[in-house]
Amino acid sequence: MSRIDESKEFIPVRIAVLTVSDTRTPEDDRSGDVLVSRLEAAGHKLAERNIVADERRLIADQLRVWCEDGDIDVIISTGGTGLTGRDVTVEAHRDVYEKEIDAFGTVFTIVSMNKIGTSAVQSRATAGVAMGTYLFALPGSPGACKDAWDEILGRQLDYRHRPCNFVEIMPRLEEHKRRK
């Protein structure tokens, strides 16, 4: 079963938080605040934070800029993962992904089912990798951000988590570029 190996040293990662919303401001971005407080409490570093409108191109452009930034290891977005016409975050993420982490959405759905029952079916949470950077798209509710961090990301972004975690394979995310 999963556990924290206390004999290993914690390795902080640099995380950017992107809120996707037509209405949120820095003063009322509760979901972004949840993510920032949790990542900092865990010992990680907030690398960047921004709010962009629900526009596919704007979201994808911001993701690409951050993926190209060598000082960012992980991007977590919140908002725009639902089913309405303005919800285009998932599509924007997929425009950027080189590889999708298919099981993330499944695990998020399982976690959500335990909290909100069948309403979990309305989420399209997703994750992937691009340019050596992990990208996670979470729903826009503070509760969903808490659940994703507490039940999945907080563990997978902890190098000490066993049997495996995302941090330990970070150096190998772009190994295909070194092949000859």
C-alpha atoms as one frame of an Amber mdcrd trajectory, in Angstrom:
protein
   0.000   0.000   0.000   1.112   3.591  -0.443   3.190   5.237   2.246   5.743
   7.961   2.924   9.309   6.677   3.233  10.723   8.881   5.993  14.263   7.735
   5.180  14.099   9.734   1.928  14.609  13.483   1.781  11.674  15.645   0.643
  12.314  17.335  -2.717  10.295  20.529  -3.255   8.930  21.076  -6.752   8.141
  24.381  -8.436   4.431  24.653  -9.167   2.489  27.203 -11.227  -1.219  27.684
 -10.519  -3.551  28.808 -13.300  -7.155  29.755 -12.638  -9.400  29.653 -15.696
 -12.341  31.990 -15.277 -14.153  34.884 -16.921 -15.113  36.312 -13.527 -12.475
  35.478 -10.904  -9.999  38.058  -9.657  -6.953  37.618  -7.410  -9.124  38.786
  -4.511 -11.816  36.102  -4.904  -9.919  33.175  -6.444 -10.735  30.681  -3.689
  -9.727  27.591  -5.684  -6.359  29.094  -6.576  -5.913  30.042  -2.917  -6.632
  26.444  -1.852  -3.980  25.097  -4.204  -1.386  27.685  -3.204  -1.925  27.132
   0.519  -1.700  23.360   0.161   1.371  23.293  -2.069   3.207  25.734   0.190
   2.183  23.871   3.344   3.598  20.701   1.791   6.951  22.450   1.252   6.721
  23.109  -2.491   7.414  26.458  -4.157   4.811  28.587  -5.920   6.605  29.401
  -9.156   3.878  31.492 -10.835   0.193  32.246 -10.516  -2.192  33.685 -13.074
  -5.848  33.970 -14.045  -6.913  33.658 -17.694 -10.312  33.834 -19.378 -12.145
  30.734 -20.585 -10.571  30.921 -24.045  -8.890  27.830 -25.434  -6.049  29.704
 -27.142  -5.293  31.852 -24.070  -5.210  28.810 -21.807  -2.996  26.790 -24.160
  -0.668  29.756 -24.700  -0.186  30.208 -20.940   0.435  26.476 -20.487   3.059
  26.504 -23.256   4.845  29.541 -21.823   5.066  27.865 -18.435   6.107  24.510
 -19.937   9.012  26.268 -21.655  10.083  27.859 -18.357  12.845  25.773 -16.799
  11.861  27.072 -13.362   8.443  25.365 -13.464   8.068  21.620 -12.868   4.289
  21.335 -12.509   1.263  23.326 -13.666  -2.072  22.955 -11.926  -5.060  24.658
 -13.485  -8.462  25.027 -11.878 -11.702  25.766 -13.690 -13.173  25.082 -17.089
 -13.336  21.290 -16.862 -17.107  20.974 -16.924 -19.597  20.403 -19.719 -20.799
  23.885 -20.628 -19.904  25.669 -23.840 -17.351  27.904 -22.071 -15.537  24.920
 -20.476 -12.514  24.516 -22.759  -9.667  23.899 -20.311  -9.488  20.181 -21.088
  -9.255  20.868 -24.810  -6.553  23.507 -24.209  -4.558  21.082 -22.064  -4.818
  18.391 -24.726  -3.576  20.892 -27.322  -0.365  21.057 -25.276   0.104  17.482
 -24.003   2.745  15.235 -25.471   1.436  12.379 -23.324  -1.793  12.145 -21.374
  -1.835  10.617 -17.893  -5.060   8.703 -18.477  -5.408   7.261 -14.982  -5.449
  10.701 -13.354  -9.012  11.396 -14.498 -10.093   7.940 -13.385  -8.544   8.277
  -9.942  -9.981  11.782  -9.578 -13.429  10.406 -10.418 -13.058   7.694  -7.773
 -12.030  10.280  -5.165 -14.925  12.538  -6.209 -17.445   9.683  -6.080 -16.604
   9.238  -2.409 -17.293  12.943  -1.790 -20.112  13.958  -4.159 -21.529  10.700
  -5.470 -22.642  10.462  -9.061 -22.167  14.208  -9.591 -18.522  13.239 -10.165
 -19.513  12.155 -13.670 -19.684  15.837 -14.706 -15.966  16.447 -14.204 -13.423
  16.080 -16.970 -10.297  16.418 -14.825  -7.232  15.504 -16.849  -3.450  15.401
 -16.670  -0.524  15.088 -19.006   3.107  15.843 -19.689   4.584  18.400 -22.081
   8.169  19.607 -22.457   9.173  17.809 -19.265   6.418  19.506 -17.244   3.439
  17.882 -15.535   0.064  19.501 -16.207  -3.083  18.888 -14.170  -6.534  20.321
 -14.956  -8.881  20.370 -11.959 -12.465  21.543 -11.600 -13.034  25.100 -10.407
 -14.538  24.372  -7.007 -12.422  24.734  -3.875 -13.683  21.332  -2.704 -12.482
  19.622  -5.871  -9.076  21.299  -5.531  -8.817  20.139  -1.910  -9.764  16.584
  -2.886  -7.322  16.472  -5.805  -4.453  17.782  -3.682  -5.205  15.828  -0.511
  -5.937  12.508  -2.177  -3.726  12.508  -5.286  -1.332  15.372  -5.970  -0.001
  15.861  -2.458   1.142  12.251  -2.509   2.283  11.947  -6.110   4.291  15.180
  -5.877   6.110  13.921  -2.759   9.385  12.214  -3.670   9.104  10.082  -0.523
   5.783   8.532  -1.561   6.019   4.799  -2.205   5.748   2.642  -4.163   6.203
   5.384  -6.788   5.579   9.054  -7.481   5.781  11.673 -10.226   8.857  13.418
  -8.795  11.202  10.450  -9.093  10.635  10.213 -12.851  10.884  13.956 -13.590
  14.484  13.672 -14.820  13.364  11.063 -17.371  10.357  12.885 -18.851  12.385
  14.108 -21.806  14.821  11.227 -22.172  13.548  10.619 -25.722  15.388  13.803
 -26.713  18.696  12.269 -25.605  18.366   9.124 -27.701  20.728   8.782 -30.642
